[in-house]
Amino acid sequence: MLTQHQPIAVNPSAAAKMVGVSRSTLYRWMSMDGFPVVRIGGCVRIPVDDLLAWIRGQGGGDMA
C-alpha cells in the first residue's frame, strides 16, 4: 500500500508556504538564533518537525 510522502526537510520557499508567511519573513527567521536550519554545501533546508516545534516555542499558540 502506498502512502503519501511527507518530506522531513524543505527549502525556505516551501517552509514559508507551509506555515503561511512570506519568504522574506522566513529568511528573517533564519537569521535568528535557535531557528532550525541545515546548510549542506549550497543547499539550505529546514527540518519540518523542528520548524513546527520552533513556532510552538515562540508562543504562537498550538498548531496541529
C-alpha positions in Angstrom: 0.0 0.0 0.0 1.4 3.4 -0.9 1.3 6.3 1.5 1.8 10.0 0.7 5.4 11.0 1.2 6.0 13.7 3.8 9.3 15.5 3.4 11.5 15.6 6.5 13.1 18.9 5.4 12.1 21.6 2.9 13.6 24.6 1.2 12.9 28.1 2.6 10.2 28.8 0.0 8.3 25.6 0.8 8.7 26.3 4.5 7.3 29.8 4.2 4.3 28.4 2.3 3.8 25.6 4.8 3.5 28.0 7.7 1.7 30.8 5.9 4.3 33.5 6.0 6.2 35.4 3.3 9.6 34.3 2.0 11.1 37.5 3.5 9.7 36.7 6.9 11.1 33.1 6.7 14.5 34.5 5.7 14.4 36.9 8.7 13.6 34.0 11.0 16.5 32.0 9.5 18.9 34.7 10.8 17.6 34.3 14.4 19.5 32.3 17.0 17.8 28.9 17.5 16.0 28.8 14.2 16.3 25.2 12.8 18.2 25.5 9.5 20.5 23.0 7.9 23.1 24.1 5.4 24.7 21.5 3.3 27.0 22.9 0.7 25.0 25.4 -1.2 21.6 24.0 -0.1 19.5 25.3 2.7 16.9 23.0 4.2 14.6 23.4 7.2 13.6 20.2 9.1 9.8 20.2 9.2 9.4 18.8 12.7 11.9 21.3 14.1 10.3 24.2 12.3 6.9 23.4 13.8 8.4 22.9 17.3 10.2 26.3 16.9 7.0 28.0 16.0 5.2 26.4 19.0 8.1 27.7 21.2 7.6 31.2 20.0 4.2 31.5 21.8 2.2 31.3 18.6 -0.4 29.0 20.0 -0.9 25.4 19.2 -0.5 24.2 15.6 -1.8 20.8 14.6 
